[in-house]
Amino acid sequence: MPPSQPIRAARGVRDVLPGERAAWAQVEQAAARVARSFGYQEIEVPIIEPAELVERMGEDTDVVAKEIYRFQDRGGRWLALRPEATAGVVRAYFEGGLQAGPQPARLYLLGPMFRYDRPQAGRYRQFHQLDVEAIGDPSPALDAEIIELAAGWLNALGLRDVRLELNSIGDSRCRPAYLRLLQDYYRPHKEKLHPDCQRRLETNPLRLLDCKEERCQPFKARAPRVTDHLCEPCQEAFSEVRGLLDAAGIEYQLNPFLVRGLDYYTRTVFEFQHEALGGAQNSLVGGGRYDGLASALNWPDTPAVGFAAGLERVLSMMKREGEEVVPAPAAGLLVLPAEPGLSVAAAQVARSCREAVATAVDYSERSLRAKMRAAAKAGARWVAIFNREEGARKVVQLREMTSGEQAEVAWADLPERLISS
Ligand code: HAM
């Protein structure tokens, strides 16, 4: 690249500019409010984790095989940028001693995740998730609770065209036999499958059910259904989850092909999808029970359930549904010195008003007319104008922009005046 080119952002990442930040804040605040209302507490875990922790979530998954940002630090340790938060939260649960506290530990986290995938609409290399986890309790009631929490949040955001899909993929007792059945069913058709599916047939047969390739669809349609091959405890757990969702008035569709992209799931899996998200990126929220993850990380066997939602996708669907959030103006009051050389006085006026209202100064040397135009564009409610003579008398002309009403106000009276009107 020629040295004179301006330096741009890395591929697949986005800036959140001030005009969008209000909508982000609304989504994050609603997440925190809904999560807390269910008794969940905020946790933060590092963005870098040992590569091994991230890789244990599923060696045969796309996320681990192709999408991890993995690097060696100066000490020769292999680290990874987290592609999701669940493994890190489980690690923190044990390392922080939460397993000795009240169970389940109900936790939520908001933050950036990183996946090296081909960027496209709704798919970024740095994106943000709301992650919610309930760790340390096997009760199917928690699966339903987690789903109700996600539904409550989407509802609070005003999203309407959302569909919940639900499945159970069994556990370590019943799944191995089902996977053998699936392999036996697919093997005679192996040559006709997409090359990815030929590989999956040997390495991760459950993912055959997730295939979107046209040529694999007829085989998929006739494949044995996982829900017909659940052991009795898994069947009972699944029917309890469904009963609780029914009682909560949460609508869902059973989808026997829903298997999810990470390996650690057992029993309940679910996704909230949005009609308009189209294509492969249609999931807003994904989650499920993952009773085997803790032991895969060499910690004691511990049941858990959770979900994560992509904030970029949630925000883009809110925008699409017209749930636009109008950003508040940066400053309610703009101080406009009308002549050069009044910066000290303008800074002093602003300093005294900030407790009352967000205040900024236009220090530029452009004309007062231009400053007024800029103040109107910035959406300020008031401007405080003064020239050298008014500065010497310690007064400003306080003007309300929409009404055009203007009055002389002493500096000392400004805060009071701004609060009371
Ligand atoms: P996931 O399905 O991989 O699950 O991701 C959850 C959500 O993150 C997706 O539904 C999507 O909205 C968003 N997302 C994923 N990848 C991208 C991307 N490249 N760009 C934009 N958004 C994306 C998990 O991450 C699990 N940890 C969920 C979980 C928590 N399961 C149990 N606990």
Boltz pocket constraint, residues with backbone or C-beta under 6 A from the ligand:
constraints:
  - pocket:
      binder: B
      contacts: [[A, 83], [A, 84], [A, 85], [A, 86], [A, 115], [A, 117], [A, 122], [A, 123], [A, 124], [A, 125], [A, 127], [A, 128], [A, 129], [A, 131], [A, 132], [A, 133], [A, 261], [A, 262], [A, 272], [A, 283], [A, 284], [A, 285], [A, 286], [A, 287], [A, 288], [A, 290], [A, 305], [A, 306], [A, 307], [A, 308], [A, 309], [A, 310], [A, 311], [A, 312], [A, 313]]
      max_distance: 6.0
